[in-house]
């Protein structure tokens, strides 16, 4: 189960991290010409990432994107232009996308930024998911939800990345269904006990009904 607010997620995009390192040469801010500031190198990388096209999209899951979400510099010292920049990029995946190929496309888009040394490595990834709403398992879950909660369950296609991608990639149809609550992503995270009880009742009803 996951945080779906008692709705059923029938699919979602995947994601892969591209870890980028930019190495220049540190210098004092009084004489920037003596080095190659990683600030400038990172800026060039960011501009090239923005230029990566993502023209096509999936009718249910939406489009790919390439979004930097972390950037750190070293060293952090007074009046010192840094030598190293490390960026982490969120590359969203659609069904059929290969994580290694997605990262390689980022590597090619950045290309050579002399005099900086650039490395682009694949980080963690999660695969996209897509489940047929008419699958027997989905219909069984929806029926149990109706019978236990007295209402039609909502369905959606998530823009985030969930665990269903792994089973789907292995040929096992999977959805995400769970509780809701809290202020995501940086606020207080909690699960209402009433939601947890309801979802547990739905799942128990579904399992017993399927086995029976």
Wavefront OBJ file of the C-alpha trace (Angstrom):
o trace
v 0.000 0.000 0.000
v 1.085 3.584 -0.544
v -0.151 7.130 -0.071
v -3.010 7.290 -2.584
v -5.796 8.613 -0.351
v -7.835 5.407 -0.759
v -7.787 5.874 -4.518
v -6.298 3.401 -6.998
v -3.255 4.383 -9.016
v -3.441 2.531 -12.337
v -0.083 3.749 -13.582
v 2.764 6.185 -13.130
v 5.913 7.454 -14.751
v 9.273 6.039 -13.752
v 12.417 7.959 -12.893
v 16.180 7.675 -12.982
v 18.763 9.858 -11.267
v 21.618 11.200 -13.366
v 24.551 12.103 -11.102
v 26.721 14.768 -12.722
v 30.131 15.921 -11.515
v 31.822 19.051 -12.827
v 35.503 19.514 -11.982
v 37.251 22.821 -12.563
v 39.993 24.575 -10.625
v 39.525 26.495 -7.393
v 40.693 30.087 -7.080
v 40.327 33.036 -4.748
v 37.458 35.384 -5.525
v 39.966 38.228 -5.804
v 41.544 36.558 -8.849
v 38.906 34.367 -10.561
v 40.963 34.223 -13.739
v 43.483 31.981 -11.934
v 41.013 29.079 -11.898
v 37.903 27.615 -13.489
v 34.997 28.086 -11.122
v 32.678 25.114 -10.825
v 29.876 27.679 -10.504
v 30.374 28.632 -14.139
v 30.717 25.004 -15.213
v 27.512 24.029 -13.422
v 25.707 26.945 -15.051
v 26.699 25.657 -18.485
v 25.463 22.188 -17.575
v 22.135 23.585 -16.347
v 21.649 25.529 -19.572
v 22.275 22.408 -21.662
v 19.879 20.378 -19.535
v 17.156 22.968 -20.136
v 17.636 22.563 -23.892
v 16.950 18.802 -23.894
v 13.738 18.280 -25.908
v 10.870 16.072 -24.727
v 8.363 16.471 -27.522
v 6.356 13.257 -27.213
v 4.202 12.194 -24.273
v 2.023 9.326 -23.074
v -1.762 9.858 -23.292
v -2.276 8.703 -19.688
v 1.036 9.278 -17.913
v 2.106 12.589 -19.405
v 5.549 13.635 -20.587
v 9.161 12.963 -19.746
v 11.248 15.661 -18.136
v 14.830 16.374 -17.124
v 14.859 18.398 -13.887
v 17.905 19.162 -11.695
v 16.943 18.927 -8.019
v 20.234 18.975 -6.116
v 23.378 21.060 -6.518
v 26.343 21.200 -4.130
v 29.789 22.772 -4.412
v 33.183 21.988 -2.895
v 35.152 23.349 -1.244
v 33.011 25.716 0.802
v 35.599 28.208 1.962
v 35.657 31.987 2.453
v 36.129 33.953 -0.772
v 36.897 30.755 -2.675
v 35.424 29.849 -6.043
v 34.690 26.115 -5.844
v 36.518 23.436 -7.767
v 33.764 20.787 -7.850
v 30.030 20.899 -8.545
v 27.759 17.881 -8.131
v 24.284 17.888 -9.631
v 21.524 15.311 -9.340
v 18.933 15.252 -12.097
v 15.452 13.696 -12.115
v 14.784 12.160 -15.529
v 11.196 10.878 -15.760
v 10.606 7.663 -17.711
v 7.668 6.446 -19.794
v 6.836 2.806 -20.576
v 9.523 1.364 -22.837
v 12.248 3.793 -21.717
v 15.576 2.336 -20.668
v 17.213 4.060 -17.650
v 20.742 3.656 -19.029
v 19.756 5.087 -22.396
v 18.032 8.007 -20.690
v 21.195 8.853 -18.754
v 23.325 8.431 -21.878
v 21.103 10.967 -23.662
v 21.827 13.434 -20.843
v 25.541 12.690 -21.153
v 25.452 13.408 -24.885
v 23.390 16.574 -24.421
v 25.968 17.995 -21.999
v 28.863 16.976 -24.213
v 32.273 18.612 -23.789
v 32.591 21.718 -21.619
v 36.297 22.455 -21.742
v 38.227 23.206 -19.614
v 35.933 21.386 -17.196
v 35.960 17.640 -16.645
v 32.441 16.209 -16.764
v 31.169 12.824 -15.619
v 27.564 11.589 -15.810
v 26.618 8.399 -13.973
v 23.337 6.560 -13.534
v 21.966 6.633 -9.995
v 18.888 5.027 -8.478
v 15.927 4.320 -10.714
v 12.322 3.139 -10.530
v 10.431 1.831 -13.531
v 7.137 3.137 -14.938
v 3.906 1.224 -14.363
v 0.688 0.840 -16.325
v -2.182 -1.520 -15.499
v -5.301 -2.319 -17.522
v -8.334 -0.967 -15.593
v -10.290 -4.035 -16.767
v -7.780 -6.485 -15.272
v -9.479 -9.011 -12.987
v -7.373 -7.882 -10.024
v -8.363 -4.242 -10.501
v -12.034 -5.150 -10.813
v -11.780 -7.275 -7.657
v -10.169 -4.413 -5.709
v -12.803 -1.956 -6.896
v -15.597 -4.350 -5.942
v -14.193 -4.836 -2.446
v -13.793 -1.077 -2.039
v -17.441 -0.536 -2.996
v -18.725 -3.265 -0.712
v -16.662 -2.275 2.320
v -16.767 1.530 2.024
v -20.056 2.019 0.210
v -18.618 4.279 -2.486
v -17.061 4.015 -5.927
v -13.237 4.142 -5.685
v -11.410 6.895 -7.499
v -8.694 5.993 -9.996
v -5.815 8.080 -11.291
v -2.487 7.950 -13.114
v 0.270 9.310 -10.898
v 2.988 11.773 -11.839
v 5.199 10.435 -9.075
v 6.982 7.094 -9.051
v 5.680 4.110 -7.100
v 6.735 0.515 -6.447
v 4.270 -0.928 -8.979
v 6.827 -0.410 -11.762
v 8.936 -3.392 -10.704
v 6.158 -6.010 -10.880
v 4.728 -4.451 -14.067
v 8.132 -4.713 -15.755
v 8.216 -8.406 -14.778
v 4.836 -8.987 -16.410
v 2.836 -8.879 -13.170
v 0.060 -6.260 -13.345
v 0.185 -4.093 -10.220
v -1.598 -1.026 -8.883
v -1.000 1.195 -5.869
v -3.735 1.555 -3.256
v -3.412 2.998 0.200
v -4.157 5.646 2.778
v -3.692 9.411 2.778
v -2.670 12.113 5.189
v 0.051 14.537 6.101
v 1.608 17.478 4.308
v 3.752 16.055 1.519
v 6.680 16.333 0.769
v 8.229 18.417 3.575
v 5.517 18.684 6.224
v 4.353 16.286 8.911
v 3.813 12.780 7.545
v 1.113 10.695 9.193
v -1.543 8.075 8.499
v -5.114 8.521 9.816
v -5.982 5.356 11.741
v -9.502 5.395 10.271
v -8.056 5.303 6.737
v -5.695 2.485 7.662
v -8.543 0.443 9.126
v -10.737 0.975 6.061
v -8.002 0.069 3.587
v -7.091 -3.028 5.621
v -10.746 -4.113 5.556
v -10.876 -3.647 1.786
v -7.703 -5.663 1.267
v -8.860 -8.456 3.584
v -12.213 -8.607 1.788
v -10.468 -8.780 -1.577
v -8.037 -11.518 -0.525
v -10.699 -13.673 1.104
v -13.058 -13.157 -1.822
v -10.365 -14.094 -4.318
v -9.267 -17.208 -2.403
v -12.862 -18.210 -1.792
l 1 2 3 4 5 6 7 8 9 10 11 12 13 14 15 16 17 18 19 20 21 22 23 24 25 26 27 28 29 30 31 32 33 34 35 36 37 38 39 40 41 42 43 44 45 46 47 48 49 50 51 52 53 54 55 56 57 58 59 60 61 62 63 64 65 66 67 68 69 70 71 72 73 74 75 76 77 78 79 80 81 82 83 84 85 86 87 88 89 90 91 92 93 94 95 96 97 98 99 100 101 102 103 104 105 106 107 108 109 110 111 112 113 114 115 116 117 118 119 120 121 122 123 124 125 126 127 128 129 130 131 132 133 134 135 136 137 138 139 140 141 142 143 144 145 146 147 148 149 150 151 152 153 154 155 156 157 158 159 160 161 162 163 164 165 166 167 168 169 170 171 172 173 174 175 176 177 178 179 180 181 182 183 184 185 186 187 188 189 190 191 192 193 194 195 196 197 198 199 200 201 202 203 204 205 206 207 208 209 210 211 212
